[in-house]
Structures are given as C-alpha cells and as structure tokens.
Amino acid sequence: MGQKNVVQVFRLITKGTLEEKIHRLIMRKRELAASLIQEDEAGIIKQLDRSQLAELLRL
C-alpha cells in the first residue's frame, strides 16, 4: 500500500496447508469473476443457481 516503485511478490504456499486451500479458493473466485465480467449481463449470471451464487459470497 502506498508503494510507488515496482515490487516483486513471492507467494510461498506449502502443500496441504490452510494457505493452499485459501489460495485455491481465491483463484477459483478470481476465474469466476473474470468469466462473469467477460460475459454479457444475461449470460452466465442467469445460469448460476442459488448455491453457486452463495458460494461466490462466502470466503
């Protein structure tokens, strides 16, 4: 936050840990959000059921 210089970010995630599960969840949500943005409004959002929409809002 507030950094004006270029920085490198390294994510060290150990297999089988909570960090790995959180990372996978974040990646899934990021992919889903990207696909929602790319589709037209009536596209993918209307195809999601209630449980899928609820999953989007959960951590």
C-alpha positions as CSV (number, residue, x, y, z in Angstrom):
1,M,0.0,0.0,0.0
2,G,1.4,3.3,-1.0
3,Q,4.4,1.8,-2.8
4,K,5.3,3.7,-5.9
5,N,8.2,1.5,-7.0
6,V,7.9,-1.8,-8.9
7,V,7.9,-4.7,-6.4
8,Q,8.0,-8.5,-6.8
9,V,5.6,-10.6,-4.8
10,F,6.5,-14.1,-3.9
11,R,3.8,-16.4,-2.6
12,L,5.2,-19.3,-0.5
13,I,2.4,-21.8,-0.2
14,T,3.1,-25.2,1.5
15,K,1.2,-28.2,0.1
16,G,-1.6,-29.5,2.3
17,T,-1.9,-26.3,4.4
18,L,-4.7,-23.8,5.1
19,E,-2.8,-21.3,3.0
20,E,-3.0,-23.7,0.0
21,K,-6.8,-24.1,0.4
22,I,-7.3,-20.3,0.7
23,H,-5.1,-19.7,-2.4
24,R,-7.1,-22.3,-4.4
25,L,-10.4,-20.6,-3.3
26,I,-9.2,-17.2,-4.2
27,M,-8.0,-18.4,-7.6
28,R,-11.4,-20.1,-8.3
29,K,-13.3,-16.9,-7.3
30,R,-10.9,-14.8,-9.5
31,E,-11.5,-17.0,-12.5
32,L,-15.3,-17.0,-11.9
33,A,-15.3,-13.2,-11.5
34,A,-13.3,-12.8,-14.8
35,S,-15.8,-15.0,-16.6
36,L,-18.7,-13.1,-15.3
37,I,-17.2,-9.8,-16.4
38,Q,-16.4,-11.1,-19.9
39,E,-19.9,-12.5,-20.5
40,D,-22.9,-10.3,-21.3
41,E,-25.2,-9.4,-18.4
42,A,-27.8,-12.1,-19.4
43,G,-25.2,-14.7,-19.9
44,I,-23.5,-16.6,-17.1
45,I,-25.2,-14.9,-14.2
46,K,-28.6,-16.3,-15.1
47,Q,-27.1,-19.8,-15.4
48,L,-25.9,-19.8,-11.8
49,D,-28.1,-21.4,-9.2
50,R,-28.7,-20.2,-5.7
51,S,-25.9,-22.3,-4.1
52,Q,-23.4,-21.1,-6.7
53,L,-24.2,-17.5,-6.0
54,A,-24.0,-18.1,-2.3
55,E,-20.5,-19.7,-2.8
56,L,-19.4,-16.6,-4.6
57,L,-20.2,-14.5,-1.5
58,R,-18.5,-16.9,1.0
59,L,-14.8,-16.7,1.8
